């Protein structure tokens, strides 16, 4: 692993900031200063930052079923509840970050990790990560409006395509399931608001092939090795 990436994986700072630290002479390998960020760290090397030995963190991958009333940030200047409060036991010794966001009133699946490379890839629009939402509207969705959504809508920030939209089986037609790849801000809410509907509840039930099934609201679990592998294949 190259040195600046090694420091980032050790939780010291970002890869970009690590370049500055290395060039400043604050990083040594086997007691000798190394000024080249691209130095390839070997297994036998002892890396120190400010004279302290550093090693890459264990990679952690968590699935949370987010309840309403929590914001998807690490901290909040207005002292509102954040999703990390629900993961205190999971991130005691690790710096975890949410992949993407859900707004305060939206519930459902959020992934947390300290794997910066994976988080950056999954959050990038070009990787087209599929998301499935379950929506409850203030009124039944008319068939013609469902067809409009299915065909694609033009919003202020451009065309929006959905993969699939259906009525939730055995539920009133106020309950909708919508599948899409778009990562645009508040996109599901804006789709229905554009057609004159108000969303009562919005729940993300799937993300990148993962499901919140069997995870209670406010609960979390670690991903399995198989799930982690599939998640990395998405990127």
C-alpha positions as CSV (number, residue, x, y, z in Angstrom):
1,X,0.0,0.0,0.0
2,X,1.4,3.5,-0.9
3,X,2.2,5.7,2.1
4,X,-0.4,8.4,1.8
5,X,-3.1,5.7,1.5
6,X,-1.6,3.8,4.4
7,X,-2.0,6.9,6.6
8,X,-5.5,7.5,5.5
9,X,-6.4,3.8,6.3
10,X,-4.8,4.3,9.7
11,X,-7.4,7.0,10.4
12,X,-4.8,9.8,10.6
13,X,-6.3,12.0,7.9
14,X,-7.5,12.0,4.3
15,X,-5.2,10.8,1.5
16,X,-4.8,14.4,0.3
17,X,-3.9,15.7,3.7
18,X,-1.5,12.8,4.1
19,X,0.6,14.0,1.2
20,X,1.2,17.3,3.0
21,X,2.1,15.5,6.3
22,X,4.6,13.3,4.4
23,X,6.2,16.2,2.6
24,X,6.6,18.1,5.9
25,X,8.8,15.3,7.2
26,X,6.5,14.3,10.1
27,X,6.3,10.7,8.9
28,X,9.1,8.2,9.3
29,X,9.6,4.6,8.3
30,X,12.0,2.5,10.3
31,X,13.1,5.8,12.0
32,X,14.0,7.5,8.7
33,X,12.0,10.4,7.3
34,X,10.2,9.6,4.1
35,X,9.2,12.6,1.9
36,X,7.6,10.6,-1.0
37,X,3.8,10.0,-0.7
38,X,4.1,7.2,-3.3
39,X,6.5,5.2,-1.2
40,X,5.3,1.6,-1.1
41,X,4.9,0.4,2.5
42,X,6.1,-3.2,3.1
43,X,4.8,-5.6,5.7
44,X,8.1,-5.3,7.7
45,X,8.1,-1.5,7.7
46,X,7.3,0.4,10.9
47,X,5.5,3.6,10.1
48,X,5.4,6.5,12.6
49,X,3.6,9.8,12.6
50,X,4.8,12.3,15.3
51,X,6.9,9.4,16.7
52,X,3.8,7.3,17.2
53,X,3.5,3.9,15.4
54,X,0.4,3.9,13.1
55,X,-1.3,1.0,11.5
56,X,-4.3,0.7,9.1
57,X,-7.6,0.4,11.0
58,X,-9.7,-2.8,10.9
59,X,-12.4,-2.2,8.2
60,X,-15.9,-2.0,9.7
61,X,-19.1,-2.3,7.7
62,X,-22.4,-1.6,9.5
63,X,-26.1,-1.6,8.3
64,X,-28.4,0.6,10.2
65,X,-32.2,0.8,10.1
66,X,-32.5,4.5,10.7
67,X,-35.5,5.9,12.6
68,X,-37.1,9.3,11.9
69,X,-35.7,12.3,13.8
70,X,-32.0,11.6,13.2
71,X,-29.8,13.5,10.8
72,X,-27.2,11.6,8.7
73,X,-24.1,13.5,9.8
74,X,-21.2,12.7,12.1
75,X,-21.9,15.8,14.3
76,X,-24.4,18.7,14.3
77,X,-23.8,22.3,15.3
78,X,-27.5,22.6,16.3
79,X,-27.2,19.7,18.8
80,X,-29.8,17.6,16.9
81,X,-29.7,13.8,17.2
82,X,-27.3,12.2,14.7
83,X,-27.3,8.7,13.4
84,X,-23.9,8.0,15.1
85,X,-25.6,8.1,18.4
86,X,-27.4,4.9,17.4
87,X,-24.0,3.2,16.8
88,X,-22.1,4.1,19.9
89,X,-21.0,0.5,20.6
90,X,-20.1,-0.1,16.9
91,X,-17.8,2.9,16.5
92,X,-16.2,3.1,20.0
93,X,-12.7,2.6,18.6
94,X,-13.4,3.5,14.9
95,X,-14.3,6.6,13.0
96,X,-17.4,5.6,11.0
97,X,-19.1,7.6,8.3
98,X,-22.5,7.1,6.6
99,X,-22.4,6.3,2.9
100,X,-24.8,8.8,1.3
101,X,-27.6,10.4,3.4
102,X,-31.2,10.1,4.4
103,X,-33.0,13.3,5.4
104,X,-34.2,13.7,9.0
105,X,-37.7,12.4,8.4
106,X,-36.7,9.5,6.1
107,X,-36.2,6.1,7.7
108,X,-34.5,3.0,6.5
109,X,-31.2,1.6,5.3
110,X,-28.0,3.4,5.9
111,X,-24.5,1.9,5.6
112,X,-21.6,3.0,7.7
113,X,-17.9,2.3,7.3
114,X,-14.4,3.5,7.8
115,X,-13.5,2.2,4.3
116,X,-13.1,5.6,2.7
117,X,-12.4,4.2,-0.8
118,X,-15.6,2.2,-0.8
119,X,-17.7,5.0,0.6
120,X,-16.4,7.4,-2.0
121,X,-17.2,5.0,-4.9
122,X,-20.7,4.0,-3.7
123,X,-21.6,7.7,-3.2
124,X,-20.5,8.6,-6.7
125,X,-23.3,8.9,-9.3
126,X,-21.4,7.1,-12.0
127,X,-21.6,3.8,-10.1
128,X,-25.4,3.8,-10.3
129,X,-26.2,2.2,-7.0
130,X,-29.8,0.9,-6.9
131,X,-32.1,2.0,-4.1
132,X,-35.6,0.9,-3.3
133,X,-38.0,3.1,-1.3
134,X,-41.4,2.4,0.2
135,X,-43.6,5.5,0.2
136,X,-46.9,6.3,1.9
137,X,-48.8,9.2,0.3
138,X,-51.5,11.5,1.5
139,X,-53.8,10.2,-1.3
140,X,-53.9,7.3,-3.6
141,X,-51.5,7.5,-6.5
142,X,-53.5,7.8,-9.8
143,X,-52.7,5.3,-12.5
144,X,-51.9,8.1,-15.0
145,X,-49.4,9.7,-12.5
146,X,-47.8,6.3,-11.9
147,X,-47.4,6.0,-15.7
148,X,-45.8,9.5,-15.8
149,X,-43.3,8.5,-13.2
150,X,-42.6,5.3,-15.0
151,X,-42.0,7.1,-18.3
152,X,-39.6,9.6,-16.6
153,X,-40.2,13.1,-15.3
154,X,-38.5,16.4,-16.1
155,X,-37.7,18.3,-12.9
156,X,-35.8,21.6,-12.4
157,X,-32.4,19.8,-12.3
158,X,-33.1,17.5,-15.3
159,X,-34.7,14.3,-16.4
160,X,-35.4,11.7,-13.8
161,X,-35.8,8.0,-14.7
162,X,-37.0,5.3,-12.4
163,X,-36.3,1.6,-12.8
164,X,-39.6,0.4,-11.4
165,X,-42.7,1.8,-9.6
166,X,-45.5,-0.4,-8.3
167,X,-48.3,-0.3,-5.8
168,X,-47.3,-2.3,-2.6
169,X,-49.2,-5.6,-2.8
170,X,-52.2,-6.0,-0.4
171,X,-52.0,-2.3,0.6
172,X,-54.1,0.7,-0.4
173,X,-52.9,2.6,-3.4
174,X,-51.4,5.3,-1.1
175,X,-48.5,2.8,-0.6
176,X,-45.9,2.8,-3.4
177,X,-42.6,1.0,-4.0
178,X,-40.2,2.9,-6.2
179,X,-36.8,1.7,-7.4
180,X,-34.2,4.0,-8.9
181,X,-30.5,4.7,-9.3
182,X,-30.5,8.5,-9.0
183,X,-28.6,10.0,-6.0
184,X,-30.0,13.5,-6.4
185,X,-30.9,15.3,-3.2
186,X,-34.5,14.5,-1.9
187,X,-35.3,12.9,-5.3
188,X,-38.1,10.6,-4.2
189,X,-39.9,13.5,-2.3
190,X,-39.5,15.8,-5.3
191,X,-40.9,13.3,-7.7
192,X,-44.2,13.0,-5.8
193,X,-44.3,16.7,-4.9
194,X,-44.0,17.5,-8.6
195,X,-47.3,15.7,-9.2
196,X,-49.1,17.3,-6.2
197,X,-48.7,14.5,-3.6
198,X,-47.4,14.8,-0.1
199,X,-45.3,12.1,1.4
200,X,-46.4,10.9,4.8
201,X,-43.6,8.3,5.3
202,X,-40.6,7.5,3.3
203,X,-38.5,4.3,4.0
204,X,-35.5,3.1,2.2
205,X,-35.8,-0.7,2.3
206,X,-32.9,-1.7,0.0
207,X,-29.5,-0.2,-1.0
208,X,-27.0,-1.8,-3.4
209,X,-28.6,-5.2,-3.0
210,X,-28.7,-5.0,0.9
211,X,-32.0,-5.1,2.8
212,X,-33.2,-3.9,6.2
213,X,-35.2,-7.1,6.6
214,X,-35.0,-8.5,10.2
215,X,-33.3,-5.3,11.4
216,X,-35.6,-3.5,13.8
217,X,-36.0,0.3,13.5
218,X,-33.1,1.9,15.3
219,X,-31.2,-1.4,15.2
220,X,-28.0,-2.3,13.4
221,X,-25.8,-5.2,12.5
222,X,-22.4,-5.9,10.9
223,X,-22.4,-6.9,7.3
224,X,-21.4,-10.5,6.5
225,X,-18.2,-11.2,4.4
226,X,-20.4,-12.2,1.5
227,X,-22.4,-8.9,1.7
228,X,-19.1,-6.9,1.9
229,X,-17.8,-8.7,-1.2
230,X,-21.0,-7.9,-3.1
231,X,-20.9,-4.3,-2.0
232,X,-17.4,-3.9,-3.3
233,X,-18.5,-5.5,-6.6
234,X,-21.1,-2.7,-7.0
235,X,-18.3,-0.2,-7.2
